[in-house]
């Protein structure tokens, strides 16, 4: 079974936290070749530091490096071998020609809402009548549930398209088919062994699917299918305006940012930054404090846009996210965005309260350093934030962690809805299979899971989980640095960093080291939580931000050694850079 609790999204509401150091800072620098980096940089119009990053990643040939730096939509993988793409496009084109009523149903996370928005917009533009629905965490839960099917059937469609769900929803699909309604499934999750009772099933992970690129999420698949529908109709519709939604869904779903995804997201990032961006994006940029004219990076999607877009699905009705993405005017978009921001603020407060109570419970049960996986459960905890809270427990205790919201059902029974996260190296889903007899429902993958459990079984499940999830071995590896900014390597430019984008899954942001850099100013910000530094690197001024590192402020003297990720400084603008600190020693 496929987990599709937003909590399964590895994208959290905030960047990862790093403890910082106030002792000797040791790290390993990948071997550098300043001369080769300079030559590659000259060939590609890139600074030596960014070129060295490309060398580390195997792009030593200028032609291949240029192709990576400047991907083109015309070089996307041939979609023809995608199984059922032809059948889906033909049926949807027929619906457009006949002005049929098509119900488009998306899951409640960002990939689900963006893929539903893409297909709905395109189908309407091509002549179909469309009703768009999204899953509701509190009325049927994730996926194409019984409650979801009832809502969809209420509009009497002749065709249903599920987006980012459906791969495991055999029963509901069979019910629709029995009523004479065709169903097309667009999804990228686990493919079950049982054949799916659908007219067409687009999923690159199908064993019989010949589409060569397997990393595409549902937003990318919806875009791909849209191109096939357009071709069937011989329409001249330009699909590029929907690439912003593809970028949002791809990055928020933590899909790999390589191959086709890199090409699509790169084009989408330009749209997200455009002065003429769709109204919903403009409203999102305003909320996120992204100034007009500033480039948008994958980091902005992951930590500024996605948490806001996910918030309605966590706490309220995700239809609000769909309305924001499809808003026709800036006035309308700002109204939706204001409500989204309010819900996101509620989400942050709710998550903080739940996390504090979960930490207290774990420390009461297991002490401050548990030697095994932990399970926290409580009444009054909001099920929409348990995934984020589980991630916070991993940060705090460095063990596999599950957080469960206990809720009273209509029949009076107490049922838990939980999410789990884990440090690297432990297969969380496999661990749950060893306790499956205690669980009503569960799903997920190695790094994240979701589950439903009776309150009466929580204690036994906690004991089982402690047994099968020992504390991971303490890591001894040194932090790895891509480039040490000394000698032949100066700070990369804002443009250099932009050409490496999108950075994230499968294309990690490079880590730079600045050894013994001059400190010009030290400040503690955000009510004494975080550290803000102003550094001098040669002739360049550099600001640095250390999350949860305020305790190091008093130890910092005239110089400091820092490791971290470089990004454009959104507040100062221009060519100014900011370093997000991973490690620090005064």
C-alpha positions in Angstrom: 0.0 0.0 0.0 1.2 3.5 -0.8 1.6 6.0 1.9 0.4 9.4 0.9 0.2 11.5 4.1 1.9 14.8 3.4 4.0 13.9 6.2 5.5 11.4 3.8 7.0 14.3 2.0 10.5 14.8 3.1 10.1 18.5 2.6 9.6 20.0 6.0 8.5 23.5 6.9 12.0 24.6 7.8 15.6 24.0 6.6 17.6 21.3 8.4 19.1 22.3 11.7 22.8 21.9 12.4 24.2 22.1 15.9 27.4 24.0 15.0 30.7 23.4 16.9 32.8 25.4 19.3 35.8 23.0 19.1 38.3 22.0 16.5 36.5 21.7 13.1 37.7 18.9 11.0 36.4 18.3 7.5 37.3 16.5 4.3 37.7 18.5 1.1 37.1 16.7 -2.2 40.3 16.7 -4.3 40.5 20.0 -6.3 42.1 20.8 -9.6 42.2 24.7 -9.9 43.6 24.6 -13.4 41.1 22.1 -14.8 38.3 24.0 -13.0 39.5 27.3 -14.5 39.6 25.8 -18.0 36.1 24.3 -17.7 34.8 27.5 -16.2 36.2 29.5 -19.2 34.5 27.1 -21.6 31.2 27.3 -19.8 31.2 31.0 -18.7 31.4 29.9 -15.1 33.6 30.8 -12.1 36.3 28.3 -11.0 34.5 27.3 -7.7 31.2 26.3 -9.5 33.2 24.6 -12.3 35.1 22.6 -9.6 31.6 21.4 -8.3 30.8 20.2 -11.9 34.1 18.3 -12.0 33.3 16.5 -8.8 30.0 15.5 -10.4 31.5 14.0 -13.5 31.0 16.9 -15.9 34.6 17.2 -17.1 33.7 17.6 -20.8 32.6 21.2 -21.7 29.8 20.1 -24.0 28.3 17.8 -21.4 28.7 20.5 -18.8 27.0 23.1 -20.9 24.1 20.7 -21.5 23.7 20.3 -17.8 24.0 24.0 -17.0 21.5 25.0 -19.7 19.0 22.2 -20.2 16.5 22.5 -23.0 12.9 21.5 -23.2 13.5 20.2 -26.7 15.8 17.5 -25.3 13.2 15.9 -22.9 13.0 12.1 -23.0 10.8 10.7 -25.8 7.4 10.0 -24.1 6.1 7.7 -26.8 7.0 4.5 -24.9 5.0 5.5 -21.8 2.5 2.7 -21.4 -1.2 3.9 -21.6 -0.2 7.5 -22.5 -1.7 7.0 -26.0 -5.0 5.6 -24.6 -5.3 8.3 -22.0 -4.7 11.1 -24.5 -7.2 9.7 -26.9 -9.9 9.3 -24.3 -9.3 12.8 -22.9 -9.2 14.3 -26.4 -12.6 12.7 -27.1 -13.9 14.3 -23.9 -12.7 17.7 -25.1 -14.3 17.2 -28.5 -17.6 16.3 -27.0 -17.5 18.8 -24.2 -17.8 16.0 -21.6 -17.8 16.6 -17.9 -14.4 15.4 -16.6 -13.8 15.0 -12.8 -10.1 15.6 -12.0 -9.2 14.4 -8.5 -5.8 15.2 -6.8 -4.3 14.2 -3.5 -3.9 16.8 -0.9 -0.2 17.5 -1.0 1.6 19.9 -3.4 2.2 17.3 -6.1 -1.5 16.3 -6.0 -2.8 19.8 -6.1 -0.4 21.0 -8.8 -1.0 18.0 -11.1 -4.8 18.4 -10.7 -4.5 22.1 -11.5 -2.4 21.4 -14.6 -4.8 18.9 -16.1 -7.9 20.9 -15.1 -6.6 24.1 -16.7 -5.4 22.3 -19.9 -8.6 20.3 -20.3 -10.7 23.4 -19.9 -8.5 25.3 -22.4 -9.0 22.4 -24.9 -12.8 22.4 -24.6 -13.8 19.9 -21.8 -16.0 20.8 -18.9 -14.1 20.1 -15.7 -14.8 19.7 -12.0 -11.8 19.6 -9.8 -11.6 17.9 -6.4 -8.8 17.2 -3.9 -8.5 14.6 -1.1 -9.3 15.7 2.4 -7.2 14.4 5.3 -10.3 14.5 7.6 -12.9 13.2 5.2 -11.7 10.0 3.7 -8.0 10.6 4.2 -5.3 10.4 1.5 -5.9 8.9 -1.9 -9.0 8.1 -3.8 -11.1 7.0 -0.8 -14.8 6.0 -0.6 -15.6 9.5 0.6 -13.6 11.0 -2.3 -15.5 8.8 -4.8 -18.8 9.9 -3.4 -17.9 13.5 -3.8 -16.7 13.0 -7.4 -19.8 11.0 -8.3 -22.0 13.9 -7.1 -21.2 15.8 -10.3 -22.1 12.9 -12.6 -18.9 12.8 -14.7 -18.4 10.6 -17.7 -14.7 10.4 -17.0 -12.5 10.5 -13.9 -8.8 11.3 -13.8 -6.9 10.7 -10.5 -3.7 12.7 -10.0 -1.0 11.6 -7.6 -3.1 8.8 -6.3 -5.1 5.8 -7.5 -2.4 3.2 -7.8 -3.7 1.3 -4.8 -7.4 2.3 -5.0 -8.7 -0.8 -6.9 -12.0 -0.9 -5.1 -13.0 2.6 -5.8 -11.9 2.4 -9.5 -13.9 -0.8 -9.9 -17.0 0.9 -8.4 -16.7 3.8 -11.0 -16.2 1.3 -13.8 -19.3 -0.6 -12.7 -21.2 2.7 -13.1 -20.0 3.0 -16.7 -17.5 5.8 -15.9 -14.0 5.6 -17.4 -11.1 6.2 -15.1 -7.6 7.3 -15.9 -4.9 7.1 -13.2 -1.9 9.4 -13.2 0.5 8.5 -10.4 4.1 7.8 -9.5 3.8 5.7 -6.4 4.2 2.0 -5.7 2.7 -0.2 -8.4 0.6 -3.0 -6.9 0.8 -6.6 -8.2 -2.9 -6.7 -8.9 -4.0 -5.2 -12.3 -5.6 -1.8 -11.9 -9.3 -1.6 -13.1 -8.7 1.6 -15.1 -9.0 2.6 -18.7 -5.4 3.9 -18.5 -2.7 3.8 -15.9 0.2 6.2 -16.3 3.0 5.4 -13.9 6.7 5.2 -15.0 7.2 2.5 -12.3 5.0 0.0 -14.0 7.2 -2.9 -15.0 5.8 -2.7 -18.5 6.4 1.0 -19.0 9.1 1.8 -21.5 9.4 5.5 -20.6 13.1 5.8 -19.9 13.0 8.5 -17.2 11.6 7.1 -14.0 11.9 10.1 -11.6 9.0 12.1 -12.7 6.3 13.0 -10.1 2.6 13.4 -10.9 2.9 17.1 -11.8 5.5 16.2 -14.5 3.3 13.3 -15.7 0.2 15.6 -15.9 2.3 18.0 -18.0 3.5 15.2 -20.2 -0.1 13.9 -20.7 -1.3 17.4 -21.5 1.2 17.5 -24.4 -0.3 14.2 -25.7 -3.9 15.5 -25.5 -2.9 18.7 -27.3 -1.3 16.6 -30.1 -4.4 14.4 -30.5 -6.5 17.5 -30.9 -4.0 19.3 -33.2 -4.3 22.3 -30.9 -1.8 25.2 -30.8 -2.0 25.6 -27.0 1.3 26.7 -25.4 1.9 24.5 -22.4 4.9 26.3 -21.0 2.9 28.6 -18.7 2.2 25.5 -16.6 5.8 24.7 -15.9 5.7 26.8 -12.7 3.3 24.2 -11.3 5.5 21.4 -12.5 8.4 22.9 -10.6 6.3 23.4 -7.4 5.1 19.8 -7.4 8.4 18.3 -8.3 10.5 20.0 -5.7 7.9 19.8 -3.0 7.6 16.0 -3.5 11.4 15.7 -3.2 11.6 14.1 -6.6 15.1 13.7 -8.1 16.3 16.9 -9.7 18.1 15.2 -12.6 17.2 14.3 -16.2 13.8 15.5 -17.3 13.0 16.9 -13.9 16.0 19.2 -14.0 14.9 20.5 -17.4 11.3 21.0 -16.4 12.1 22.6 -13.0 14.7 24.9 -14.4 12.2 26.3 -16.8 9.6 26.5 -14.1 11.9 28.4 -11.8 12.1 31.2 -14.4 8.4 31.4 -14.5 8.1 31.5 -10.7 10.4 34.5 -10.7 8.8 36.3 -13.6 7.0 39.7 -13.1 4.2 38.1 -15.1 3.9 35.0 -12.9 0.4 33.6 -12.3 -1.5 35.6 -9.6 -1.2 32.8 -7.1 2.6 32.7 -7.4 2.9 36.5 -7.1 0.8 36.3 -3.9 3.1 33.5 -2.6 6.2 35.5 -3.3 4.8 38.4 -1.4 4.1 36.1 1.6 7.6 34.6 1.4 9.3 38.0 1.2 10.8 37.3 -2.2 11.3 40.7 -3.7 10.4 41.4 -7.3 13.2 40.7 -9.7 14.9 38.2 -7.4 15.6 34.7 -8.8 13.6 31.8 -7.3 15.6 28.7 -6.3 14.5 25.2 -5.5 15.3 26.1 -1.8 12.5 28.7 -2.0 10.0 26.1 -3.2 11.0 23.6 -0.5 11.1 25.9 2.5 9.0 29.0 1.6 6.3 27.9 -0.9 5.7 24.3 -0.2 5.0 24.6 3.6 2.4 27.3 2.9 0.8 25.2 0.1 0.7 22.1 2.2 -0.7 23.9 5.3 -4.4 23.8 4.2 -4.1 20.1 3.6 -2.6 19.5 7.0 -5.1 21.5 9.1 -8.1 22.4 7.0 -9.4 22.0 3.4 -6.7 21.7 0.6 -9.2 23.1 -1.9 -7.9 26.4 -0.7 -4.5 25.6 -2.2 -6.1 24.7 -5.5 -8.0 28.0 -5.5 -4.8 29.9 -4.8 -2.9 28.1 -7.7 -5.8 28.7 -10.1 -6.7 32.2 -9.1 -7.4 34.5 -12.1 -6.6 37.9 -10.5 -4.1 39.2 -8.0 -6.9 40.5 -5.8 -8.4 37.0 -5.7 -5.0 35.4 -5.1 -4.1 37.7 -2.3 -7.4 36.8 -0.5 -6.7 33.1 -0.8 -3.0 33.6 0.2 -4.0 35.5 3.3 -6.1 32.6 4.5 -3.2 30.2 3.5 -0.8 32.3 5.6 -3.2 32.3 8.6 -3.5 28.5 8.4 0.3 28.1 8.1 0.8 30.2 11.2 -1.6 27.9 13.0 0.3 24.9 11.6 3.5 26.2 13.0 2.1 26.9 16.4 0.3 23.5 16.5 3.4 21.7 15.4 5.5 23.4 18.0 3.1 22.5 20.8 2.8 18.9 19.6 6.6 18.5 19.3 7.2 19.9 22.8 4.7 17.5 24.3 6.1 14.6 22.3 9.7 15.4 23.4 8.6 15.5 27.1 6.8 12.2 26.7 9.9 10.5 25.1 12.2 11.9 27.8 9.9 10.7 30.5 9.7 7.2 29.0 13.2 6.7 27.7 15.5 9.5 29.0 17.3 12.1 27.0 19.2 9.5 24.9 16.9 6.7 23.8 18.8 3.6 22.7 16.0 2.6 20.2 13.2 3.9 18.1 10.5 5.9 19.9 6.8 6.2 19.6 4.9 9.3 21.1 1.1 9.3 21.2 -1.3 11.9 22.6 -4.9 13.0 22.5 -5.4 16.5 21.3 -2.4 16.3 18.9 -3.3 17.4 15.4 -2.9 14.6 12.9 -1.9 17.2 10.2 1.4 17.9 11.9 2.5 14.6 13.3 4.9 14.0 10.3 6.7 17.3 11.0 6.9 16.5 14.7 8.3 13.1 14.0 11.1 14.8 11.9 11.8 17.0 14.9 12.1 14.0 17.2 14.7 12.6 14.8 16.6 15.9 14.9 16.4 15.8 18.7 17.1 12.1 19.5 18.7 10.7 16.3 16.6 7.6 16.4 13.6 6.4 14.2 10.6 8.3 15.5 6.8 7.9 15.2 4.2 10.5 16.4 0.6 9.4 16.8 -2.5 11.6 17.1 -5.2 9.8 19.2 -8.7 10.8 18.1 -12.2 9.8 19.1 -14.1 8.2 16.3 -17.9 8.5 15.8 -18.4 5.1 17.4 -16.6 6.2 20.5 -13.4 4.3 19.8 -10.0 5.9 20.2 -7.9 5.6 17.0 -4.4 6.8 16.3 -3.2 8.4 13.1 0.6 8.6 13.0 3.6 9.4 10.9 7.2 8.3 11.2 10.6 9.5 10.2 14.1 8.1 10.6 17.8 9.0 10.4 19.6 7.8 7.2 20.3 4.1 7.1 17.2 2.6 8.7 14.3 1.2 6.6 11.2 2.5 8.4 8.6 0.8 6.2 10.3 -2.6 6.6 10.2 -2.2 10.4 6.5 -1.6 10.4 5.9 -4.8 8.5 7.1 -6.6 11.6 4.2 -5.1 13.6 1.6 -5.1 10.9 -0.8 -7.3 12.9 -1.1 -4.4 15.4 -1.8 -1.8 12.6 -5.1 -1.1 10.9 -3.4 0.5 8.0 0.1 1.6 7.1 2.2 2.6 4.1 5.3 4.5 3.0 8.9 3.9 2.2 12.3 3.7 3.8 12.5 7.2 5.1 8.8 8.0 6.0 5.7 6.1 6.9 2.1 6.8 7.8 -0.1 4.5 9.9 -3.5 4.0 11.6 -3.7 2.1 14.9 -6.2 1.4 17.7 -5.3 3.2 20.9 -5.4 -0.1 22.7 -2.5 -1.3 20.6 -0.2 1.7 21.0 1.7 0.4 24.1 2.4 -3.0 22.5 3.4 -1.3 19.2 5.8 1.0 21.1 7.5 -2.1 22.6 7.7 -3.8 19.2 9.1 -0.7 17.6 11.8 -0.3 20.3 12.8 -3.9 19.6 13.1 -3.6 15.8 14.5 -0.1 15.6 17.8 0.1 17.5 19.7 3.3 17.7 21.8 3.7 14.5 25.5 3.4 14.8 27.1 6.8 15.5 28.6 8.2 12.4 32.3 8.9 12.4 32.6 10.4 8.9 33.9 13.9 8.6 31.8 16.6 6.9 32.5 16.6 3.2 33.3 19.9 1.5 33.0 20.4 -2.3 35.2 23.4 -2.5 37.4 25.2 0.0 37.4 28.9 -0.9 41.1 29.6 -0.6 43.9 29.9 -3.1 42.6 29.6 -6.6 38.9 29.6 -5.6 37.0 32.8 -4.9 33.3 33.1 -4.0 31.0 31.9 -6.8 28.8 34.6 -8.3 25.0 34.7 -8.0 24.8 33.7 -11.6 27.1 30.7 -11.1 24.8 29.4 -8.3 21.7 30.0 -10.5 23.1 27.9 -13.3 23.7 25.0 -10.9 20.0 25.1 -10.0 17.7 23.3 -9.3 19.6 22.1 -6.3 18.1 19.4 -4.0 17.4 15.7 -4.3 19.9 14.0 -6.6 21.7 17.4 -7.2 22.7 18.4 -3.7 23.6 22.0 -3.0 27.4 22.2 -2.9 29.1 22.7 0.5 31.8 25.4 0.7 34.4 25.9 3.4 35.7 29.4 4.4 38.7 28.8 6.7 39.7 31.6 9.1 37.5 34.2 7.5 37.4 37.7 9.2 34.3 38.4 11.4 33.0 42.0 11.2 29.8 41.6 13.2 28.0 39.1 15.4 24.3 39.2 16.2 21.8 37.0 17.9 18.4 37.1 16.1 14.8 35.7 16.4 14.4 36.0 20.1 17.8 34.7 20.9 17.6 31.5 18.8 19.8 32.1 15.7 23.2 33.5 14.8 23.8 36.2 12.2 27.4 37.0 11.1 28.9 39.5 8.8 32.1 38.2 7.3 34.8 39.6 5.1 36.2 37.2 2.4 38.9 39.1 0.5 37.2 42.1 -0.9 33.8 40.6 -0.6 31.3 41.0 2.3 29.3 37.9 3.1 26.5 37.4 5.5 26.1 34.1 7.3 23.1 32.6 9.1 23.3 29.8 11.7 20.0 28.3 12.7 19.8 27.4 16.4 23.5 28.5 16.9 22.9 31.6 19.1 24.7 29.8 21.9 28.0 30.1 20.0 27.8 33.9 19.8 30.0 34.6 22.8 32.7 32.2 21.6 33.3 34.1 18.3 36.4 36.2 18.0 38.1 38.0 15.0 38.1 35.0 12.7 35.9 31.9 12.2 35.9 28.8 10.0 32.5 28.0 8.6 31.1 25.3 6.3 27.8 25.7 4.5 25.7 26.4 1.5 25.9 29.7 -0.5 22.7 31.4 -1.7 21.8 34.8 -3.1 21.1 37.2 -0.3 17.4 38.0 -0.8 17.4 41.0 1.5 20.5 42.8 0.1 19.9 41.7 -3.5 22.3 42.2 -6.4 25.4 40.1 -6.2 25.2 39.7 -2.4 25.5 36.2 -1.0 24.5 34.6 2.2 26.0 31.5 3.7 23.7 29.0 5.5 26.0 27.6 8.1 26.3 23.8 8.6 29.3 23.8 10.8 31.2 26.5 12.6 34.3 26.8 14.9 35.5 30.1 16.4 
